[in-house]
Amino acid sequence: MTLLKIAQIGHPVLRQPAAEVTPQQLQSQEVQTFIDDLVETMRDAQGAGLAANQVHVPLRICAIEVKDNPRYPYKPNIPLTVLVNPKLTPLSDETFENYEGCLSVPDLRGVVRRHAELKVEAWDRFGDPIDAVMRGVTAGTFQHECDHLDGKLFLDRVEDPTTLCTWKEFGRQHEAAFRERVIALVEKWGS
Ligand code: NI
């Protein structure tokens, strides 16, 4: 396993839409090894997800996993999921406000509006189809990662810049209230 370098905001790779992955590419040893490294890098950095272009590989692949994450102690757990060529379709007009951060945006968090119910269509790392519905906070995580593949950062979706804060000030000023909102969301959506 190799830990990969995570691109930081300002690097153009984060702003370019990533390329579709062909079945041949996905089967290659190179891409399979890359997926192992992407997962390892996400875990090492304690991310809830990591997109391939965040580690300088402009392909439509992202990994998502939440397992008692100390960076996001209020997030519901999500089993390891690798999405290849994902397509997200909102299932309703319902949205919620999510306080997000990103491994490519050091020490900054902000409030982003996300769809509360999504259909997720993708391949898994073996090319088998994924057809799933994600709801609540977990749906927010999926939208954040898939945005990366379109060259978007959560900052682009922050409607109220006064919500922007460092991680330290998030902990001091906003975490308690946000945690209550997350608990309510998890009760409502089950995730
Ligand atoms: Ni991110």
py3Dmol code that shows the C-alpha trace and the ligand (Angstrom):
import py3Dmol

protein = """\
ATOM      1  CA  MET A   1       0.000   0.000   0.000  1.00  0.00           C
ATOM      2  CA  THR A   2       1.103   3.510  -0.724  1.00  0.00           C
ATOM      3  CA  LEU A   3      -0.186   6.618   0.967  1.00  0.00           C
ATOM      4  CA  LEU A   4      -0.988   9.183  -1.706  1.00  0.00           C
ATOM      5  CA  LYS A   5      -0.525  12.934  -1.534  1.00  0.00           C
ATOM      6  CA  ILE A   6      -3.809  14.823  -1.142  1.00  0.00           C
ATOM      7  CA  ALA A   7      -4.221  17.842  -3.437  1.00  0.00           C
ATOM      8  CA  GLN A   8      -5.046  21.090  -1.668  1.00  0.00           C
ATOM      9  CA  ILE A   9      -7.413  23.823  -2.813  1.00  0.00           C
ATOM     10  CA  GLY A  10      -5.760  25.859  -5.545  1.00  0.00           C
ATOM     11  CA  HIS A  11      -4.451  22.773  -7.361  1.00  0.00           C
ATOM     12  CA  PRO A  12      -6.169  22.594 -10.770  1.00  0.00           C
ATOM     13  CA  VAL A  13      -6.752  18.811 -10.534  1.00  0.00           C
ATOM     14  CA  LEU A  14      -9.504  19.553  -8.000  1.00  0.00           C
ATOM     15  CA  ARG A  15     -11.305  21.774 -10.500  1.00  0.00           C
ATOM     16  CA  GLN A  16     -11.285  19.532 -13.556  1.00  0.00           C
ATOM     17  CA  PRO A  17     -14.171  17.106 -14.073  1.00  0.00           C
ATOM     18  CA  ALA A  18     -12.711  13.603 -13.787  1.00  0.00           C
ATOM     19  CA  ALA A  19     -12.880  11.127 -16.689  1.00  0.00           C
ATOM     20  CA  GLU A  20     -15.214   8.130 -16.951  1.00  0.00           C
ATOM     21  CA  VAL A  21     -13.526   4.812 -16.208  1.00  0.00           C
ATOM     22  CA  THR A  22     -13.749   2.096 -18.858  1.00  0.00           C
ATOM     23  CA  PRO A  23     -14.360  -1.541 -17.841  1.00  0.00           C
ATOM     24  CA  GLN A  24     -10.868  -2.367 -19.169  1.00  0.00           C
ATOM     25  CA  GLN A  25      -9.274   0.334 -17.036  1.00  0.00           C
ATOM     26  CA  LEU A  26     -11.169  -0.835 -13.971  1.00  0.00           C
ATOM     27  CA  GLN A  27      -9.963  -4.419 -14.422  1.00  0.00           C
ATOM     28  CA  SER A  28      -6.331  -3.356 -14.738  1.00  0.00           C
ATOM     29  CA  GLN A  29      -3.904  -4.110 -11.922  1.00  0.00           C
ATOM     30  CA  GLU A  30      -2.907  -0.461 -11.980  1.00  0.00           C
ATOM     31  CA  VAL A  31      -6.403   0.819 -11.185  1.00  0.00           C
ATOM     32  CA  GLN A  32      -7.094  -1.962  -8.648  1.00  0.00           C
ATOM     33  CA  THR A  33      -3.877  -1.090  -6.805  1.00  0.00           C
ATOM     34  CA  PHE A  34      -4.809   2.577  -7.013  1.00  0.00           C
ATOM     35  CA  ILE A  35      -8.196   1.843  -5.369  1.00  0.00           C
ATOM     36  CA  ASP A  36      -6.398   0.050  -2.505  1.00  0.00           C
ATOM     37  CA  ASP A  37      -4.161   3.106  -2.092  1.00  0.00           C
ATOM     38  CA  LEU A  38      -7.125   5.495  -2.243  1.00  0.00           C
ATOM     39  CA  VAL A  39      -8.872   3.608   0.584  1.00  0.00           C
ATOM     40  CA  GLU A  40      -5.672   3.445   2.622  1.00  0.00           C
ATOM     41  CA  THR A  41      -5.063   7.181   2.149  1.00  0.00           C
ATOM     42  CA  MET A  42      -8.663   8.018   3.139  1.00  0.00           C
ATOM     43  CA  ARG A  43      -8.317   5.954   6.323  1.00  0.00           C
ATOM     44  CA  ASP A  44      -4.901   7.391   7.166  1.00  0.00           C
ATOM     45  CA  ALA A  45      -6.232  10.957   6.814  1.00  0.00           C
ATOM     46  CA  GLN A  46      -9.411  10.073   8.764  1.00  0.00           C
ATOM     47  CA  GLY A  47     -11.576  11.236   5.871  1.00  0.00           C
ATOM     48  CA  ALA A  48     -15.204  10.172   5.503  1.00  0.00           C
ATOM     49  CA  GLY A  49     -14.483   9.877   1.802  1.00  0.00           C
ATOM     50  CA  LEU A  50     -11.832  10.568  -0.797  1.00  0.00           C
ATOM     51  CA  ALA A  51     -12.148  11.129  -4.531  1.00  0.00           C
ATOM     52  CA  ALA A  52      -9.493  10.011  -7.024  1.00  0.00           C
ATOM     53  CA  ASN A  53      -8.859  13.526  -8.287  1.00  0.00           C
ATOM     54  CA  GLN A  54      -8.090  14.580  -4.693  1.00  0.00           C
ATOM     55  CA  VAL A  55      -5.005  12.366  -5.006  1.00  0.00           C
ATOM     56  CA  HIS A  56      -4.118  13.664  -8.482  1.00  0.00           C
ATOM     57  CA  VAL A  57      -5.756  10.839 -10.481  1.00  0.00           C
ATOM     58  CA  PRO A  58      -8.508  12.392 -12.641  1.00  0.00           C
ATOM     59  CA  LEU A  59     -10.781   9.329 -12.853  1.00  0.00           C
ATOM     60  CA  ARG A  60     -14.400   9.015 -11.683  1.00  0.00           C
ATOM     61  CA  ILE A  61     -13.683   6.875  -8.632  1.00  0.00           C
ATOM     62  CA  CYS A  62     -14.312   7.704  -4.993  1.00  0.00           C
ATOM     63  CA  ALA A  63     -14.206   5.865  -1.689  1.00  0.00           C
ATOM     64  CA  ILE A  64     -16.536   6.471   1.257  1.00  0.00           C
ATOM     65  CA  GLU A  65     -16.320   4.993   4.732  1.00  0.00           C
ATOM     66  CA  VAL A  66     -17.334   6.162   8.191  1.00  0.00           C
ATOM     67  CA  LYS A  67     -16.350   3.951  11.100  1.00  0.00           C
ATOM     68  CA  ASP A  68     -16.546   5.838  14.412  1.00  0.00           C
ATOM     69  CA  ASN A  69     -14.636   8.685  12.756  1.00  0.00           C
ATOM     70  CA  PRO A  70     -12.948  11.015  15.272  1.00  0.00           C
ATOM     71  CA  ARG A  71     -13.033  13.866  12.717  1.00  0.00           C
ATOM     72  CA  TYR A  72     -16.827  13.504  12.507  1.00  0.00           C
ATOM     73  CA  PRO A  73     -17.919  11.910  15.803  1.00  0.00           C
ATOM     74  CA  TYR A  74     -21.628  12.571  15.108  1.00  0.00           C
ATOM     75  CA  LYS A  75     -21.683  10.952  11.639  1.00  0.00           C
ATOM     76  CA  PRO A  76     -23.514   7.649  11.282  1.00  0.00           C
ATOM     77  CA  ASN A  77     -21.244   4.801  10.202  1.00  0.00           C
ATOM     78  CA  ILE A  78     -21.087   3.909   6.492  1.00  0.00           C
ATOM     79  CA  PRO A  79     -19.502   0.621   5.380  1.00  0.00           C
ATOM     80  CA  LEU A  80     -16.609   0.952   2.931  1.00  0.00           C
ATOM     81  CA  THR A  81     -18.053   1.821  -0.469  1.00  0.00           C
ATOM     82  CA  VAL A  82     -16.084   2.364  -3.673  1.00  0.00           C
ATOM     83  CA  LEU A  83     -18.042   4.120  -6.408  1.00  0.00           C
ATOM     84  CA  VAL A  84     -16.926   4.053 -10.037  1.00  0.00           C
ATOM     85  CA  ASN A  85     -18.644   6.401 -12.531  1.00  0.00           C
ATOM     86  CA  PRO A  86     -21.316   7.314  -9.969  1.00  0.00           C
ATOM     87  CA  LYS A  87     -24.567   9.016 -10.904  1.00  0.00           C
ATOM     88  CA  LEU A  88     -26.708  10.635  -8.207  1.00  0.00           C
ATOM     89  CA  THR A  89     -30.376  11.442  -8.682  1.00  0.00           C
ATOM     90  CA  PRO A  90     -32.325  13.303  -5.964  1.00  0.00           C
ATOM     91  CA  LEU A  91     -35.509  11.432  -5.043  1.00  0.00           C
ATOM     92  CA  SER A  92     -37.335  14.406  -3.530  1.00  0.00           C
ATOM     93  CA  ASP A  93     -37.053  18.163  -3.077  1.00  0.00           C
ATOM     94  CA  GLU A  94     -36.220  17.721   0.579  1.00  0.00           C
ATOM     95  CA  THR A  95     -32.872  19.164   1.643  1.00  0.00           C
ATOM     96  CA  PHE A  96     -30.944  19.695   4.865  1.00  0.00           C
ATOM     97  CA  GLU A  97     -28.058  21.848   6.015  1.00  0.00           C
ATOM     98  CA  ASN A  98     -24.805  19.994   6.536  1.00  0.00           C
ATOM     99  CA  TYR A  99     -21.663  21.373   8.203  1.00  0.00           C
ATOM    100  CA  GLU A 100     -18.926  20.067   5.912  1.00  0.00           C
ATOM    101  CA  GLY A 101     -15.170  19.945   5.806  1.00  0.00           C
ATOM    102  CA  CYS A 102     -12.775  18.488   3.241  1.00  0.00           C
ATOM    103  CA  LEU A 103      -9.290  16.996   3.238  1.00  0.00           C
ATOM    104  CA  SER A 104      -8.463  19.314   0.315  1.00  0.00           C
ATOM    105  CA  VAL A 105      -9.585  22.451   2.176  1.00  0.00           C
ATOM    106  CA  PRO A 106      -7.406  22.725   5.266  1.00  0.00           C
ATOM    107  CA  ASP A 107      -8.973  23.828   8.526  1.00  0.00           C
ATOM    108  CA  LEU A 108     -12.221  25.206   7.168  1.00  0.00           C
ATOM    109  CA  ARG A 109     -15.834  24.104   7.579  1.00  0.00           C
ATOM    110  CA  GLY A 110     -19.063  25.605   6.314  1.00  0.00           C
ATOM    111  CA  VAL A 111     -22.768  24.956   5.927  1.00  0.00           C
ATOM    112  CA  VAL A 112     -23.875  23.367   2.655  1.00  0.00           C
ATOM    113  CA  ARG A 113     -27.391  22.425   1.536  1.00  0.00           C
ATOM    114  CA  ARG A 114     -27.715  18.791   0.468  1.00  0.00           C
ATOM    115  CA  HIS A 115     -30.486  16.586  -0.883  1.00  0.00           C
ATOM    116  CA  ALA A 116     -31.915  14.344   1.824  1.00  0.00           C
ATOM    117  CA  GLU A 117     -32.774  11.396  -0.459  1.00  0.00           C
ATOM    118  CA  LEU A 118     -30.728  10.154  -3.369  1.00  0.00           C
ATOM    119  CA  LYS A 119     -30.589   7.313  -5.822  1.00  0.00           C
ATOM    120  CA  VAL A 120     -26.986   6.176  -6.300  1.00  0.00           C
ATOM    121  CA  GLU A 121     -26.052   4.301  -9.443  1.00  0.00           C
ATOM    122  CA  ALA A 122     -22.450   3.258 -10.007  1.00  0.00           C
ATOM    123  CA  TRP A 123     -20.148   0.284 -10.436  1.00  0.00           C
ATOM    124  CA  ASP A 124     -18.321  -1.170  -7.517  1.00  0.00           C
ATOM    125  CA  ARG A 125     -14.567  -1.770  -7.829  1.00  0.00           C
ATOM    126  CA  PHE A 126     -15.199  -5.046  -9.640  1.00  0.00           C
ATOM    127  CA  GLY A 127     -17.535  -3.476 -12.194  1.00  0.00           C
ATOM    128  CA  ASP A 128     -20.683  -4.879 -10.588  1.00  0.00           C
ATOM    129  CA  PRO A 129     -23.629  -2.478 -10.530  1.00  0.00           C
ATOM    130  CA  ILE A 130     -24.549  -0.537  -7.404  1.00  0.00           C
ATOM    131  CA  ASP A 131     -28.136   0.687  -7.287  1.00  0.00           C
ATOM    132  CA  ALA A 132     -28.925   2.065  -3.867  1.00  0.00           C
ATOM    133  CA  VAL A 133     -30.823   4.770  -2.034  1.00  0.00           C
ATOM    134  CA  MET A 134     -28.991   6.999   0.453  1.00  0.00           C
ATOM    135  CA  ARG A 135     -30.715   9.249   2.937  1.00  0.00           C
ATOM    136  CA  GLY A 136     -29.932  11.947   5.473  1.00  0.00           C
ATOM    137  CA  VAL A 137     -26.383  12.712   6.599  1.00  0.00           C
ATOM    138  CA  THR A 138     -25.063   9.736   4.632  1.00  0.00           C
ATOM    139  CA  ALA A 139     -26.619  11.156   1.454  1.00  0.00           C
ATOM    140  CA  GLY A 140     -24.679  14.376   2.190  1.00  0.00           C
ATOM    141  CA  THR A 141     -21.395  12.463   2.281  1.00  0.00           C
ATOM    142  CA  PHE A 142     -22.157  10.841  -1.084  1.00  0.00           C
ATOM    143  CA  GLN A 143     -22.942  14.241  -2.633  1.00  0.00           C
ATOM    144  CA  HIS A 144     -19.718  15.769  -1.273  1.00  0.00           C
ATOM    145  CA  GLU A 145     -17.575  13.002  -2.803  1.00  0.00           C
ATOM    146  CA  CYS A 146     -19.380  12.950  -6.148  1.00  0.00           C
ATOM    147  CA  ASP A 147     -19.066  16.752  -6.354  1.00  0.00           C
ATOM    148  CA  HIS A 148     -15.283  16.282  -6.298  1.00  0.00           C
ATOM    149  CA  LEU A 149     -15.528  14.195  -9.488  1.00  0.00           C
ATOM    150  CA  ASP A 150     -17.246  17.155 -11.174  1.00  0.00           C
ATOM    151  CA  GLY A 151     -14.495  19.545 -10.054  1.00  0.00           C
ATOM    152  CA  LYS A 152     -16.608  21.072  -7.285  1.00  0.00           C
ATOM    153  CA  LEU A 153     -15.667  21.757  -3.673  1.00  0.00           C
ATOM    154  CA  PHE A 154     -18.082  22.179  -0.771  1.00  0.00           C
ATOM    155  CA  LEU A 155     -17.050  25.839  -0.618  1.00  0.00           C
ATOM    156  CA  ASP A 156     -18.790  26.406  -3.971  1.00  0.00           C
ATOM    157  CA  ARG A 157     -22.078  25.454  -2.313  1.00  0.00           C
ATOM    158  CA  VAL A 158     -21.732  27.493   0.878  1.00  0.00           C
ATOM    159  CA  GLU A 159     -24.664  29.914   0.652  1.00  0.00           C
ATOM    160  CA  ASP A 160     -23.854  31.883   3.800  1.00  0.00           C
ATOM    161  CA  PRO A 161     -20.128  32.667   4.122  1.00  0.00           C
ATOM    162  CA  THR A 162     -20.636  33.662   7.766  1.00  0.00           C
ATOM    163  CA  THR A 163     -20.954  29.933   8.530  1.00  0.00           C
ATOM    164  CA  LEU A 164     -17.305  29.384   7.522  1.00  0.00           C
ATOM    165  CA  CYS A 165     -15.107  28.518  10.488  1.00  0.00           C
ATOM    166  CA  THR A 166     -11.923  26.734  11.481  1.00  0.00           C
ATOM    167  CA  TRP A 167     -12.175  23.256  12.973  1.00  0.00           C
ATOM    168  CA  LYS A 168     -11.282  24.666  16.377  1.00  0.00           C
ATOM    169  CA  GLU A 169     -14.054  27.274  16.257  1.00  0.00           C
ATOM    170  CA  PHE A 170     -16.464  24.675  14.891  1.00  0.00           C
ATOM    171  CA  GLY A 171     -15.798  22.649  18.037  1.00  0.00           C
ATOM    172  CA  ARG A 172     -16.193  25.683  20.250  1.00  0.00           C
ATOM    173  CA  GLN A 173     -19.116  27.453  18.607  1.00  0.00           C
ATOM    174  CA  HIS A 174     -21.115  25.127  16.403  1.00  0.00           C
ATOM    175  CA  GLU A 175     -20.542  21.452  17.136  1.00  0.00           C
ATOM    176  CA  ALA A 176     -23.046  21.092  19.991  1.00  0.00           C
ATOM    177  CA  ALA A 177     -25.922  22.608  18.010  1.00  0.00           C
ATOM    178  CA  PHE A 178     -24.961  20.735  14.848  1.00  0.00           C
ATOM    179  CA  ARG A 179     -24.754  17.446  16.730  1.00  0.00           C
ATOM    180  CA  GLU A 180     -28.379  17.962  17.881  1.00  0.00           C
ATOM    181  CA  ARG A 181     -29.417  18.565  14.271  1.00  0.00           C
ATOM    182  CA  VAL A 182     -27.583  15.449  13.126  1.00  0.00           C
ATOM    183  CA  ILE A 183     -29.272  13.348  15.808  1.00  0.00           C
ATOM    184  CA  ALA A 184     -32.648  14.647  14.566  1.00  0.00           C
ATOM    185  CA  LEU A 185     -31.691  13.888  10.942  1.00  0.00           C
ATOM    186  CA  VAL A 186     -30.550  10.372  11.805  1.00  0.00           C
ATOM    187  CA  GLU A 187     -33.839   9.801  13.655  1.00  0.00           C
ATOM    188  CA  LYS A 188     -35.775  11.039  10.644  1.00  0.00           C
ATOM    189  CA  TRP A 189     -33.857   9.303   7.864  1.00  0.00           C
ATOM    190  CA  GLY A 190     -32.230   6.384   9.650  1.00  0.00           C
ATOM    191  CA  SER A 191     -28.755   7.405   8.430  1.00  0.00           C
TER     192      SER A 191
END
"""
ligand_1 = """\
1
NI
Ni -13.804 16.677 0.104
"""
view = py3Dmol.view(width=600, height=400)
view.addModel(protein, "pdb")
view.setStyle({"model": 0}, {"cartoon": {"style": "trace"}})
view.addModel(ligand_1, "xyz")
view.setStyle({"model": 1}, {"stick": {}})
view.zoomTo()
view.show()
